[in-house]
Amino acid sequence: MPLPNPEPTEERNEFLQRCMIDEVSVEDFPDEKQRYAACIRQWDESTGEDSMAFADSYNDYPESASNNAKKFFAGVTSMATKSKE
């Protein structure tokens, strides 16, 4: 079954909270980290946003902090992709 979609007036955090407790989401992704990644991906695909852009937006941070953020978001995206396969 499909994951929930964001409502037109729903904020990102509201959607993520709703998605994390959704019956289908919990059943399809029992691991919270995978479920969170899937919910973020669902938000991005439904809204056209790119959560990876967040990591690129902190150009004034030390390079190591920026690289760590990129690694984190790459891992989240990777988990969501693997769980759909």
TAQUI-V812341 format. One record per residue. N is the residue number from 0. SS is DSSP state (helix for helix, strand for strand, loop for the rest). OMEGA is omega in whole degrees, 0 to 359 (999 if undefined). Layout:
n: [N/N]
ss: [SS/SS]
omega: [OMEGA/OMEGA]
This chain:
n: [0/1/2/3/4/5/6/7/8/9/10/11/12/13/14/15/16/17/18/19/20/21/22/23/24/25/26/27/28/29/30/31/32/33/34/35/36/37/38/39/40/41/42/43/44/45/46/47/48/49/50/51/52/53/54/55/56/57/58/59/60/61/62/63/64/65/66/67/68/69/70/71/72/73/74/75/76/77/78/79/80/81/82/83/84]
ss: [loop/loop/loop/loop/loop/loop/loop/loop/loop/loop/loop/helix/helix/helix/helix/helix/helix/helix/helix/helix/helix/loop/helix/helix/helix/helix/helix/helix/loop/loop/loop/helix/helix/helix/helix/helix/helix/helix/helix/helix/helix/helix/helix/helix/helix/helix/helix/loop/loop/loop/loop/helix/helix/helix/helix/helix/loop/loop/loop/loop/loop/loop/helix/helix/helix/helix/helix/helix/helix/helix/helix/helix/helix/helix/helix/helix/helix/helix/helix/helix/helix/helix/helix/helix/loop]
omega: [183/174/178/175/177/173/184/182/186/175/183/182/178/180/182/178/180/181/183/181/179/183/180/180/180/180/182/183/182/177/184/182/178/179/178/179/179/179/177/179/178/178/182/182/182/185/183/178/179/181/177/180/178/181/180/185/182/182/180/177/176/183/182/179/178/179/178/178/179/179/180/183/175/178/179/180/180/179/180/180/181/184/178/182/999]
